[in-house]
């Protein structure tokens, strides 16, 4: 018993309990419930009809989410140099997404992901370098795509919501704050991974001072040394290697953002698909500053305010329909990770930390 307890204490994921999934569910459903209470009109559900074309588009939405997970899984397989087979990589992705879903958006599951990757068979240094590079690739997508969509869609189309200039300024401010954080992180990782790995080692030691990871701070020092050698290995990779991992990242994030388009097409005739895609990317950047787990509550609220104008219904029904679509969006793109993670996370902890 004492041995088991000691092993559990050495687990940096010990403070992540499956019951924490109740928090984002409560927040998200609470916000949606409040908005429905204020805006609900029974006739709104008359325009949301589950016809066969609607079912087909809902299936497409789920396929986009599968494409997102496949992209992440393939990327892990490539970055691990084939040490991770498909199902092992997929398991890490599901654990990673579960952690991200129950922690604030600004924290995410990156720090604990090092433990997931390490316990699945990679040494701590390689695990740290792999997670750092996945973080770099994720943020690089936003750093590149955000200016592109602003240029393509235009400031007015992206941030003008209704006739409220103040809301446009607030949305722009949230976006710039989120983008600045992502841009700064990309610069730090670029410098650490490809220019000065010793500087990244210092950053890793700083991360492992967090309460959730403090017990592993001594191992982090050794990992920092391993990162330096792993960084040399990644820097020596051929261009084809980086093309593959960047393509996998592009597949994953682009698939995620097309989910809303598919959901809207299930029930309505939509014309501005590219603008909807662009607004989702901006919305995701804004969610970075959300203090709630997985952006719960904040995501639903922003959805109803930022994407509702693309729903072609009568003005008096728009608010109710937008809330219903926001809830459907989260059921497709967010809640499945809470459900799957709540099943596999306890088993994973038991297998790797409780003997």
VOBA-1610 file (N, C-alpha, C; in pm, whole numbers, padded with zeros to 5 digits, always signed):
BEGIN
Unk+00083-00120+00000Unk+00000+00000+00000Unk+00086+00125+00000Unk+00193+00127+00085Unk+00280+00245+00090Unk+00353+00264-00041Unk+00392+00153-00100Unk+00461+00160-00228Unk+00370+00217-00335Unk+00243+00173-00334Unk+00148+00223-00431Unk+00126+00373-00412Unk+00114+00415-00287Unk+00090+00556-00261Unk+00207+00640-00310Unk+00331+00588-00289Unk+00448+00662-00335Unk+00448+00675-00485Unk+00406+00570-00552Unk+00401+00576-00697Unk+00299+00679-00744Unk+00185+00683-00679Unk+00083+00779-00718Unk+00133+00921-00698Unk+00208+00945-00587Unk+00260+01079-00561Unk+00360+01124-00667Unk+00426+01028-00729Unk+00522+01064-00834Unk+00455+01091-00967Unk+00324+01078-00971Unk+00250+01099-01095Unk+00208+01245-01109Unk+00265+01320-01205Unk+00227+01460-01221Unk+00082+01478-01264Unk+00018+01370-01307Unk-00122+01380-01347Unk-00217+01347-01233Unk-00162+01332-01110Unk-00245+01287-00999Unk-00355+01386-00965Unk-00332+01514-00991Unk-00432+01615-00957Unk-00540+01627-01065Unk-00523+01553-01173Unk-00624+01553-01278Unk-00719+01437-01253Unk-00834+01467-01201Unk-00934+01364-01170Unk-01044+01367-01275Unk-01099+01249-01304Unk-01206+01244-01404Unk-01326+01327-01361Unk-01343+01343-01230Unk-01457+01423-01184Unk-01442+01571-01221Unk-01318+01612-01256Unk-01299+01750-01301Unk-01374+01778-01431Unk-01409+01671-01504Unk-01484+01690-01629Unk-01621+01751-01602Unk-01668+01737-01477Unk-01798+01795-01442Unk-01793+01948-01451Unk-01677+02006-01422Unk-01665+02152-01419Unk-01693+02215-01555Unk-01620+02176-01663Unk-01650+02237-01793Unk-01789+02205-01845Unk-01839+02084-01815Unk-01975+02049-01858Unk-02076+02141-01790Unk-02058+02161-01659Unk-02149+02248-01585Unk-02142+02392-01634Unk-02019+02440-01657Unk-02003+02577-01706Unk-02068+02595-01843Unk-02035+02504-01935Unk-02088+02515-02070Unk-02239+02506-02075Unk-02293+02401-02010Unk-02438+02384-02011Unk-02508+02494-01931Unk-02439+02544-01828Unk-02497+02652-01750Unk-02514+02779-01831Unk-02410+02813-01908Unk-02418+02932-01993Unk-02524+02914-02100Unk-02525+02797-02164Unk-02626+02770-02267Unk-02766+02773-02207Unk-02782+02713-02089Unk-02912+02713-02024Unk-02959+02854-01992Unk-02867+02938-01944Unk-02903+03077-01913Unk-02944+03152-02039Unk-02869+03131-02147Unk-02902+03201-02272Unk-03034+03151-02329Unk-03060+03019-02316Unk-03188+02967-02363Unk-03304+03023-02279Unk-03279+03036-02148Unk-03382+03091-02060Unk-03419+03232-02102Unk-03318+03309-02141Unk-03343+03448-02181Unk-03399+03459-02322Unk-03351+03370-02411Unk-03382+03387-02553Unk-03479+03283-02610Unk-03517+03184-02531Unk-03586+03067-02587Unk-03722+03103-02649Unk-03740+03050-02768Unk-03869+03057-02838Unk-03896+02919-02898Unk-04003+02855-02862Unk-04031+02717-02908Unk-04025+02702-03060Unk-04069+02803-03133Unk-04070+02791-03279Unk-03931+02786-03340Unk-03828+02815-03259Unk-03691+02809-03310Unk-03655+02667-03353Unk-03709+02568-03283Unk-03677+02429-03315Unk-03750+02380-03440Unk-03840+02460-03490Unk-03906+02424-03614Unk-03813+02442-03734Unk-03713+02529-03721Unk-03619+02550-03832Unk-03499+02456-03823Unk-03486+02386-03710Unk-03378+02288-03695Unk-03439+02149-03708Unk-03451+02103-03830Unk-03516+01975-03859Unk-03414+01872-03905Unk-03423+01753-03851Unk-03325+01648-03881Unk-03373+01566-04002Unk-03354+01625-04121Unk-03385+01556-04245Unk-03266+01468-04283Unk-03282+01390-04390Unk-03171+01305-04433Unk-03049+01385-04477Unk-03066+01497-04552Unk-02949+01580-04582Unk-02883+01634-04456Unk-02965+01667-04354Unk-02909+01716-04229Unk-02824+01608-04161Unk-02876+01486-04160Unk-02802+01375-04101Unk-02670+01353-04175Unk-02673+01367-04309Unk-02551+01351-04388Unk-02446+01455-04350Unk-02489+01582-04338Unk-02394+01686-04300Unk-02344+01670-04156Unk-02428+01619-04069Unk-02383+01591-03932Unk-02275+01482-03934Unk-02294+01383-04021Unk-02193+01280-04037Unk-02062+01340-04089Unk-02073+01434-04183Unk-01954+01503-04234Unk-01883+01578-04121Unk-01961+01640-04032Unk-01902+01712-03918Unk-01821+01617-03830Unk-01877+01498-03803Unk-01803+01399-03724Unk-01680+01350-03799Unk-01690+01337-03931Unk-01574+01296-04011Unk-01463+01400-04004Unk-01501+01527-04000Unk-01400+01632-03984Unk-01329+01618-03849Unk-01404+01584-03744Unk-01341+01564-03614Unk-01249+01442-03616Unk-01290+01339-03688Unk-01202+01222-03703Unk-01076+01262-03779Unk-01092+01344-03884Unk-00976+01392-03958Unk-00882+01471-03870Unk-00940+01549-03778Unk-00858+01624-03684Unk-00773+01531-03598Unk-00835+01425-03544Unk-00763+01331-03458Unk-00662+01248-03537Unk-00697+01212-03660Unk-00604+01137-03745Unk-00480+01221-03775Unk-00501+01352-03801Unk-00388+01440-03826Unk-00294+01446-03707Unk-00349+01460-03588Unk-00268+01461-03466Unk-00195+01328-03447Unk-00268+01220-03472Unk-00210+01087-03451Unk-00094+01062-03548Unk-00113+01095-03674Unk-00006+01078-03772Unk+00116+01162-03736Unk+00090+01282-03685Unk+00202+01368-03647Unk+00283+01308-03533Unk+00216+01249-03434Unk+00288+01183-03325Unk+00368+01064-03376Unk+00310+00990-03469Unk+00382+00875-03525Unk+00509+00920-03596Unk+00501+01031-03668Unk+00619+01080-03741Unk+00723+01135-03644Unk+00679+01215-03547Unk+00772+01277-03453Unk+00840+01174-03362Unk+00774+01061-03339Unk+00834+00956-03255Unk+00924+00864-03335Unk+00945+00898-03461Unk+01028+00814-03550Unk+00976+00671-03560Unk+00843+00658-03561Unk+00782+00528-03578Unk+00771+00445-03453Unk+00821+00497-03338Unk+00810+00420-03213Unk+00665+00409-03167Unk+00584+00507-03203Unk+00441+00501-03172Unk+00365+00446-03292Unk+00296+00336-03271Unk+00204+00287-03373Unk+00074+00367-03365Unk-00016+00341-03457Unk-00135+00425-03468Unk-00215+00429-03340Unk-00247+00313-03282Unk-00336+00310-03166Unk-00270+00369-03043Unk-00140+00350-03028Unk-00071+00410-02914Unk-00070+00562-02928Unk-00043+00611-03048Unk-00043+00756-03071Unk-00182+00813-03049Unk-00287+00740-03094Unk-00424+00788-03076Unk-00459+00794-02928Unk-00411+00698-02851Unk-00438+00700-02706Unk-00376+00824-02641Unk-00255+00857-02681Unk-00190+00977-02628Unk-00270+01102-02666Unk-00319+01105-02789Unk-00399+01220-02835Unk-00525+01235-02750Unk-00593+01124-02723Unk-00715+01130-02643Unk-00686+01175-02500Unk-00578+01127-02441Unk-00540+01171-02307Unk-00504+01319-02306Unk-00434+01360-02408Unk-00392+01499-02422Unk-00514+01590-02435Unk-00609+01550-02518Unk-00729+01631-02538Unk-00814+01635-02411Unk-00819+01526-02338Unk-00894+01524-02213Unk-00834+01623-02114Unk-00702+01624-02104Unk-00635+01718-02014Unk-00663+01861-02056Unk-00657+01887-02186Unk-00685+02022-02236Unk-00829+02063-02207Unk-00920+01965-02211Unk-01062+01994-02192Unk-01097+02028-02049Unk-01016+01985-01952Unk-01049+02009-01811Unk-00956+02109-01747Unk-00870+02175-01828Unk-00783+02279-01776Unk-00809+02407-01853Unk-00779+02522-01795Unk-00799+02648-01867Unk-00726+02650-02000Unk-00783+02720-02098Unk-00728+02721-02234Unk-00584+02770-02237Unk-00550+02865-02151Unk-00414+02919-02151Unk-00312+02818-02101Unk-00358+02715-02025Unk-00267+02613-01972Unk-00264+02492-02063Unk-00382+02442-02096Unk-00391+02328-02187Unk-00331+02203-02126Unk-00305+02101-02209Unk-00252+01974-02160Unk-00108+01952-02193Unk-00036+02058-02234Unk+00100+02040-02284Unk+00195+01987-02178Unk+00191+02044-02057Unk+00287+02003-01955Unk+00269+01857-01915Unk+00145+01814-01894Unk+00120+01675-01857Unk+00140+01582-01976Unk+00129+01634-02099Unk+00149+01551-02219Unk+00289+01491-02221Unk+00386+01561-02162Unk+00522+01507-02154Unk+00520+01373-02080Unk+00440+01366-01974Unk+00429+01243-01896Unk+00360+01134-01978Unk+00253+01170-02050Unk+00184+01072-02133Unk+00279+01009-02235Unk+00354+01094-02305Unk+00444+01045-02409Unk+00555+00962-02348Unk+00610+01008-02235Unk+00718+00936-02168Unk+00674+00797-02124Unk+00556+00787-02062Unk+00509+00659-02012Unk+00467+00563-02123Unk+00448+00617-02244Unk+00415+00530-02356Unk+00539+00477-02428Unk+00659+00512-02376Unk+00778+00445-02429Unk+00894+00531-02472Unk+00882+00663-02476Unk+00993+00749-02515Unk+01066+00798-02390Unk+01198+00818-02401Unk+01269+00873-02286Unk+01223+01016-02260Unk+01252+01063-02139Unk+01197+01191-02096Unk+01243+01306-02184Unk+01369+01301-02228Unk+01420+01408-02314Unk+01350+01411-02448Unk+01337+01293-02511Unk+01268+01284-02640Unk+01122+01324-02625Unk+01061+01284-02512Unk+00921+01320-02488Unk+00905+01471-02477Unk+00997+01534-02405Unk+00990+01680-02388Unk+01009+01751-02521Unk+01108+01705-02599Unk+01132+01768-02729Unk+01013+01748-02822Unk+00954+01627-02820Unk+00838+01600-02906Unk+00720+01690-02871Unk+00692+01703-02742Unk+00578+01786-02700Unk+00604+01933-02734Unk+00729+01977-02715Unk+00763+02115-02749Unk+00742+02140-02898Unk+00780+02043-02981Unk+00767+02062-03126Unk+00619+02059-03168Unk+00539+01973-03105Unk+00396+01974-03137Unk+00334+02109-03100Unk+00376+02163-02986Unk+00327+02295-02945Unk+00370+02401-03047Unk+00495+02390-03091Unk+00547+02483-03191Unk+00466+02475-03321Unk+00435+02354-03366Unk+00360+02336-03491Unk+00217+02388-03478Unk+00155+02365-03361Unk+00019+02415-03341Unk+00014+02567-03346Unk+00106+02629-03273Unk+00105+02776-03269Unk+00148+02835-03403Unk+00235+02764-03474Unk+00279+02812-03605Unk+00161+02821-03701Unk+00069+02725-03691Unk-00051+02728-03776Unk-00126+02860-03757Unk-00146+02899-03632Unk-00219+03022-03605Unk-00139+03146-03643Unk-00010+03143-03616Unk+00074+03258-03649Unk+00074+03285-03799Unk+00070+03178-03879Unk+00070+03194-04025Unk-00070+03224-04077Unk-00171+03154-04024Unk-00305+03164-04080Unk-00378+03292-04039Unk-00354+03344-03919Unk-00427+03462-03874Unk-00406+03582-03967Unk-00282+03621-03997Unk-00267+03733-04091Unk-00326+03702-04228Unk-00318+03574-04266Unk-00370+03535-04398Unk-00521+03556-04404Unk-00594+03511-04301Unk-00740+03523-04305Unk-00784+03669-04287Unk-00706+03748-04209Unk-00737+03890-04197Unk-00722+03958-04332Unk-00615+03924-04403Unk-00592+03982-04535Unk-00698+03937-04634Unk-00735+03807-04626Unk-00830+03751-04723Unk-00973+03797-04695Unk-01012+03794-04569Unk-01151+03827-04535Unk-01170+03976-04509Unk-01066+04043-04463Unk-01078+04185-04433Unk-01118+04210-04290Unk-01066+04317-04231Unk-01094+04350-04092Unk-01243+04368-04068Unk-01310+04439-04156Unk-01453+04469-04137Unk-01536+04342-04130Unk-01509+04247-04217Unk-01586+04123-04220Unk-01557+04034-04099Unk-01433+04039-04051Unk-01395+03951-03941Unk-01444+04000-03806Unk-01439+04129-03783Unk-01463+04179-03648Unk-01589+04263-03633Unk-01652+04303-03741Unk-01774+04381-03728Unk-01891+04288-03698Unk-01952+04308-03582Unk-02064+04225-03539Unk-02185+04315-03521Unk-02284+04300-03608Unk-02402+04385-03600Unk-02365+04530-03625Unk-02421+04616-03545Unk-02393+04760-03558Unk-02320+04813-03436Unk-02248+04726-03366Unk-02179+04765-03243Unk-02029+04780-03267Unk-01979+04901-03285Unk-01835+04920-03304Unk-01756+04883-03179Unk-01816+04898-03060Unk-01745+04866-02937Unk-01716+04716-02929Unk-01813+04633-02970Unk-01790+04489-02970Unk-01681+04450-03069Unk-01677+04517-03184Unk-01573+04491-03284Unk-01436+04519-03224Unk-01425+04628-03149Unk-01297+04662-03087Unk-01259+04560-02981Unk-01358+04514-02903Unk-01331+04415-02800Unk-01284+04283-02862Unk-01352+04240-02968Unk-01312+04116-03035Unk-01171+04129-03093Unk-01142+04244-03151Unk-01009+04268-03206Unk-00904+04267-03096Unk-00938+04324-02980Unk-00844+04328-02868Unk-00814+04187-02818Unk-00920+04106-02799Unk-00902+03967-02757Unk-00814+03892-02857Unk-00840+03913-02984Unk-00764+03844-03089Unk-00617+03883-03087Unk-00590+04011-03072Unk-00452+04059-03071Unk-00376+04008-02949Unk-00445+04003-02834Unk-00380+03950-02714Unk-00346+03803-02733Unk-00445+03725-02780Unk-00420+03583-02804Unk-00312+03560-02909Unk-00317+03638-03017Unk-00218+03622-03124Unk-00079+03659-03074Unk-00069+03764-02994Unk+00061+03806-02941Unk+00123+03698-02854Unk+00039+03633-02772Unk+00089+03525-02687Unk+00138+03408-02772Unk+00062+03373-02874Unk+00102+03263-02961Unk+00230+03299-03038Unk+00237+03421-03089Unk+00355+03464-03165Unk+00480+03462-03077Unk+00465+03509-02952Unk+00579+03509-02860Unk+00624+03366-02829Unk+00527+03275-02811Unk+00561+03135-02782Unk+00632+03070-02901Unk+00589+03102-03022Unk+00656+03048-03141Unk+00800+03099-03148Unk+00821+03225-03116Unk+00957+03278-03117Unk+01045+03208-03014Unk+00989+03187-02893Unk+01064+03120-02788Unk+01101+02977-02830Unk+01003+02904-02881Unk+01028+02765-02922Unk+01121+02758-03042Unk+01107+02849-03136Unk+01196+02849-03252Unk+01340+02869-03208Unk+01358+02963-03118Unk+01492+02991-03068Unk+01548+02872-02990Unk+01461+02812-02906Unk+01508+02702-02823Unk+01532+02574-02899Unk+01444+02542-02993Unk+01456+02415-03064Unk+01559+02418-03175Unk+01571+02532-03240Unk+01655+02536-03361Unk+01778+02625-03349Unk+01788+02704-03242Unk+01903+02794-03228Unk+01978+02767-03098Unk+01908+02768-02985Unk+01972+02756-02855Unk+01897+02658-02766Unk+01922+02528-02780Unk+01852+02428-02697Unk+01876+02447-02548Unk+01991+02503-02512Unk+02019+02524-02370Unk+01921+02626-02310Unk+01882+02721-02391Unk+01781+02817-02345Unk+01647+02749-02323Unk+01615+02651-02407Unk+01491+02575-02391Unk+01497+02488-02266Unk+01617+02440-02234Unk+01634+02364-02111Unk+01599+02450-01990Unk+01643+02575-01993Unk+01609+02668-01885Unk+01458+02687-01875Unk+01392+02697-01992Unk+01247+02714-01994Unk+01178+02590-01938Unk+01229+02472-01972Unk+01171+02348-01922Unk+01180+02342-01771Unk+01294+02380-01716Unk+01310+02382-01570Unk+01212+02480-01506Unk+01186+02588-01575Unk+01089+02685-01525Unk+00948+02625-01522Unk+00913+02552-01629Unk+00781+02487-01637Unk+00766+02385-01525Unk+00873+02310-01494Unk+00863+02205-01394Unk+00867+02259-01252Unk+00866+02389-01238Unk+00846+02450-01106Unk+00698+02464-01072Unk+00612+02440-01173Unk+00468+02444-01148Unk+00431+02338-01043Unk+00335+02367-00955Unk+00299+02271-00849Unk+00266+02131-00901Unk+00201+02124-01017Unk+00158+01994-01069Unk+00277+01911-01116Unk+00391+01974-01143Unk+00508+01904-01196Unk+00631+01914-01107Unk+00618+01977-00990Unk+00735+02006-00907Unk+00810+01882-00864Unk+00741+01772-00845Unk+00805+01650-00798Unk+00900+01592-00903Unk+00886+01639-01026Unk+00973+01587-01132Unk+01080+01688-01172Unk+01104+01789-01090Unk+01197+01894-01130Unk+01340+01843-01144Unk+01378+01743-01064Unk+01513+01690-01076Unk+01529+01612-01206Unk+01426+01535-01240Unk+01431+01464-01368Unk+01428+01559-01485Unk+01366+01676-01467Unk+01360+01774-01575Unk+01499+01825-01612Unk+01587+01829-01513Unk+01724+01873-01542Unk+01794+01775-01635Unk+01774+01646-01609Unk+01829+01544-01700Unk+01761+01552-01835Unk+01630+01574-01832Unk+01556+01584-01958Unk+01607+01700-02042Unk+01644+01810-01975Unk+01696+01924-02049Unk+01820+01888-02127Unk+01904+01805-02067Unk+02024+01761-02139Unk+01986+01672-02258Unk+01885+01588-02237Unk+01839+01503-02347Unk+01777+01586-02459Unk+01710+01696-02421Unk+01649+01782-02521Unk+01756+01840-02614Unk+01870+01873-02557Unk+01976+01931-02638Unk+02018+01832-02748Unk+02031+01703-02711Unk+02068+01603-02812Unk+01951+01576-02906Unk+01829+01573-02853Unk+01712+01551-02939Unk+01693+01666-03036Unk+01722+01788-02989Unk+01711+01904-03075Unk+01806+01893-03193Unk+01926+01846-03166Unk+02022+01826-03276Unk+01965+01726-03376Unk+01900+01621-03322Unk+01842+01520-03410Unk+01732+01579-03497Unk+01642+01659-03437Unk+01532+01718-03513Unk+01584+01820-03614Unk+01689+01893-03575Unk+01743+01992-03668Unk+01808+01927-03790Unk+01847+01802-03774Unk+01911+01732-03885Unk+01811+01658-03974Unk+01683+01667-03939Unk+01582+01598-04019Unk+01573+01660-04158Unk+01544+01577-04259Unk+01532+01629-04396Unk+01405+01712-04412Unk+01400+01785-04520Unk+01285+01872-04546Unk+01156+01791-04557Unk+01164+01667-04609Unk+01045+01584-04624Unk+00981+01554-04488Unk+01064+01541-04384Unk+01013+01517-04249Unk+00925+01633-04203Unk+00973+01755-04223Unk+00898+01873-04179Unk+00775+01897-04266Unk+00783+01861-04392Unk+00665+01871-04478Unk+00554+01781-04426Unk+00591+01661-04383Unk+00492+01566-04333Unk+00426+01615-04205Unk+00507+01661-04108Unk+00448+01701-03980Unk+00367+01830-03995Unk+00412+01920-04081Unk+00336+02043-04103Unk+00204+02011-04174Unk+00209+01917-04271Unk+00086+01876-04341Unk-00012+01810-04244Unk+00039+01727-04151Unk-00048+01663-04051Unk-00111+01767-03960Unk-00033+01869-03923Unk-00087+01977-03839Unk-00195+02055-03915Unk-00168+02083-04041Unk-00264+02156-04123Unk-00394+02076-04137Unk-00383+01944-04159Unk-00501+01858-04168Unk-00582+01863-04039Unk-00513+01855-03927Unk-00581+01850-03799Unk-00659+01977-03769Unk-00591+02092-03778Unk-00657+02217-03741Unk-00761+02260-03844Unk-00733+02240-03971Unk-00829+02279-04074Unk-00956+02194-04064Unk-00939+02064-04035Unk-01056+01977-04016Unk-01141+02025-03900Unk-01074+02065-03792Unk-01147+02114-03675Unk-01235+02235-03710Unk-01181+02327-03789Unk-01254+02450-03817Unk-01365+02433-03920Unk-01361+02327-03999Unk-01469+02303-04095Unk-01590+02238-04029Unk-01578+02198-03902Unk-01690+02133-03834Unk-01811+02225-03828Unk-01791+02352-03791Unk-01904+02445-03781Unk-01971+02464-03916Unk-01891+02473-04023Unk-01949+02486-04156Unk-02043+02369-04186Unk-01998+02247-04154Unk-02081+02129-04180Unk-02208+02132-04097Unk-02198+02175-03971Unk-02316+02181-03885Unk-02417+02283-03935Unk-02369+02398-03981Unk-02462+02499-04033Unk-02525+02453-04164Unk-02446+02386-04249Unk-02499+02336-04376Unk-02602+02224-04355Unk-02599+02162-04238Unk-02696+02057-04209Unk-02838+02111-04200Unk-02852+02239-04164Unk-02985+02293-04141Unk-03018+02418-04223Unk-02915+02481-04281Unk-02939+02608-04349Unk-02861+02615-04481Unk-02898+02708-04562Unk-02825+02736-04685Unk-02721+02844-04654Unk-02595+02807-04658Unk-02486+02895-04617Unk-02406+02939-04739Unk-02374+03069-04744Unk-02299+03122-04857Unk-02154+03158-04821Unk-02130+03209-04701Unk-01999+03264-04666Unk-01916+03161-04589Unk-01889+03048-04653Unk-01817+02941-04585Unk-01675+02980-04548Unk-01605+03050-04636Unk-01467+03089-04607Unk-01462+03188-04491Unk-01556+03279-04484Unk-01559+03376-04374Unk-01593+03308-04242Unk-01682+03208-04246Unk-01713+03132-04124Unk-01589+03061-04075Unk-01514+03000-04167Unk-01389+02933-04132Unk-01292+03033-04069Unk-01278+03151-04129Unk-01186+03253-04080Unk-01226+03300-03941Unk-01354+03318-03918Unk-01400+03365-03786Unk-01375+03259-03678Unk-01384+03132-03714Unk-01355+03028-03615Unk-01209+03033-03572Unk-01120+03056-03668Unk-00978+03065-03634Unk-00955+03181-03539Unk-01018+03295-03567Unk-01006+03411-03479Unk-01068+03379-03343Unk-01181+03310-03343Unk-01249+03275-03219Unk-01160+03185-03133Unk-01089+03093-03197Unk-01002+03002-03122Unk-00886+03079-03058Unk-00835+03179-03128Unk-00729+03262-03072Unk-00782+03339-02952Unk-00905+03389-02961Unk-00964+03462-02849Unk-00984+03371-02728Unk-01013+03243-02752Unk-01036+03148-02643Unk-00911+03124-02559Unk-00795+03163-02613Unk-00671+03145-02538Unk-00674+03222-02406Unk-00743+03336-02405Unk-00746+03420-02284Unk-00859+03379-02190Unk-00934+03273-02223Unk-01043+03229-02137Unk-00987+03158-02014Unk-01033+03194-01893Unk-00983+03128-01772Unk-01056+02998-01739Unk-01159+02963-01815Unk-01239+02845-01784Unk-01182+02720-01850Unk-01206+02601-01794Unk-01156+02476-01853Unk-01208+02456-01995Unk-01115+02440-02090Unk-01154+02417-02228Unk-01232+02532-02289Unk-01227+02650-02226Unk-01303+02764-02277Unk-01453+02751-02257Unk-01494+02660-02167Unk-01637+02635-02146Unk-01709+02763-02104Unk-01827+02781-02156Unk-01903+02901-02128Unk-01862+03015-02219Unk-01735+03047-02219Unk-01683+03154-02306Unk-01701+03116-02453Unk-01671+02991-02488Unk-01681+02946-02627Unk-01825+02953-02676Unk-01918+02906-02593Unk-02059+02908-02632Unk-02109+03051-02650Unk-02068+03139-02558Unk-02111+03278-02566Unk-02058+03346-02693Unk-01928+03327-02719Unk-01868+03390-02837Unk-01931+03335-02965Unk-01960+03205-02967Unk-02024+03145-03084Unk-02155+03215-03116Unk-02239+03235-03015Unk-02370+03296-03040Unk-02359+03441-03085Unk-02253+03510-03043Unk-02238+03651-03080Unk-02159+03669-03209Unk-02069+03577-03237Unk-01973+03597-03345Unk-02011+03526-03474Unk-02088+03418-03463Unk-02123+03340-03582Unk-02273+03340-03612Unk-02353+03401-03526Unk-02498+03395-03543Unk-02546+03465-03670Unk-02474+03567-03715Unk-02520+03641-03832Unk-02520+03559-03960Unk-02454+03442-03957Unk-02451+03356-04075Unk-02568+03258-04078Unk-02652+03261-03974Unk-02767+03173-03966Unk-02887+03245-04028Unk-02938+03198-04142Unk-03044+03270-04212Unk-03184+03238-04159Unk-03218+03299-04045Unk-03351+03284-03988Unk-03404+03423-03954Unk-03531+03429-03922Unk-03591+03557-03883Unk-03521+03613-03759Unk-03517+03745-03753Unk-03443+03812-03646Unk-03493+03772-03507Unk-03623+03754-03491Unk-03677+03723-03358Unk-03644+03580-03314Unk-03599+03496-03408Unk-03562+03358-03374Unk-03410+03338-03368Unk-03334+03437-03413Unk-03190+03419-03431Unk-03119+03381-03302Unk-03148+03449-03194Unk-03078+03422-03068Unk-03101+03279-03022Unk-03226+03232-03027Unk-03257+03095-02983Unk-03189+02992-03071Unk-03192+03012-03202Unk-03129+02917-03294Unk-02978+02916-03275Unk-02918+03033-03255Unk-02773+03042-03235Unk-02730+02966-03111Unk-02806+02978-03003Unk-02773+02905-02880Unk-02782+02754-02903Unk-02886+02710-02972Unk-02902+02567-03001Unk-02786+02515-03086Unk-02743+02594-03185Unk-02631+02553-03270Unk-02500+02552-03193Unk-02483+02646-03100Unk-02362+02648-03017Unk-02354+02522-02933Unk-02468+02480-02877Unk-02470+02358-02797Unk-02439+02236-02883Unk-02495+02229-03003Unk-02468+02118-03094Unk-02321+02114-03132Unk-02263+02231-03157Unk-02120+02240-03192Unk-02033+02183-03081Unk-02063+02218-02956Unk-01982+02169-02845Unk-02003+02019-02822Unk-02124+01970-02849Unk-02149+01826-02836Unk-02068+01747-02937Unk-02043+01804-03053Unk-01967+01734-03157Unk-01817+01750-03137Unk-01772+01869-03100Unk-01628+01900-03103Unk-01559+01901-02967Unk-01635+01893-02857Unk-01573+01910-02725Unk-01611+01799-02627Unk-01738+01776-02608Unk-01782+01680-02508Unk-01736+01536-02535Unk-01721+01493-02661Unk-01670+01356-02682Unk-01535+01331-02616Unk-01449+01433-02611Unk-01317+01415-02548Unk-01329+01400-02397Unk-01427+01469-02339Unk-01451+01451-02196Unk-01500+01309-02168Unk-01588+01258-02252Unk-01643+01124-02232Unk-01535+01017-02252Unk-01462+01025-02364Unk-01359+00925-02391Unk-01248+00933-02288Unk-01205+01055-02255Unk-01099+01071-02156Unk-01137+01019-02019Unk-01262+01038-01980Unk-01307+00989-01849Unk-01302+00837-01841Unk-01305+00770-01955Unk-01297+00624-01958Unk-01153+00576-01958Unk-01068+00634-02045Unk-00932+00581-02060Unk-00833+00639-01960Unk-00858+00760-01907Unk-00762+00821-01817Unk-00742+00741-01688Unk-00849+00699-01616Unk-00826+00620-01494Unk-00753+00489-01523Unk-00787+00425-01634Unk-00719+00299-01669Unk-00572+00323-01699Unk-00543+00433-01766Unk-00404+00465-01800Unk-00323+00490-01674Unk-00378+00567-01580Unk-00309+00595-01454Unk-00287+00466-01376Unk-00388+00380-01372Unk-00376+00255-01299Unk-00268+00166-01360Unk-00259+00163-01494Unk-00163+00076-01560Unk-00020+00126-01542Unk+00001+00258-01540Unk+00137+00311-01539Unk+00187+00354-01402Unk+00097+00376-01306Unk+00142+00427-01177Unk+00098+00344-01058Unk+00003+00254-01076Unk-00043+00171-00965Unk-00018+00026-01002Unk+00083-00033-00942Unk+00120-00170-00975Unk+00061-00266-00872
//
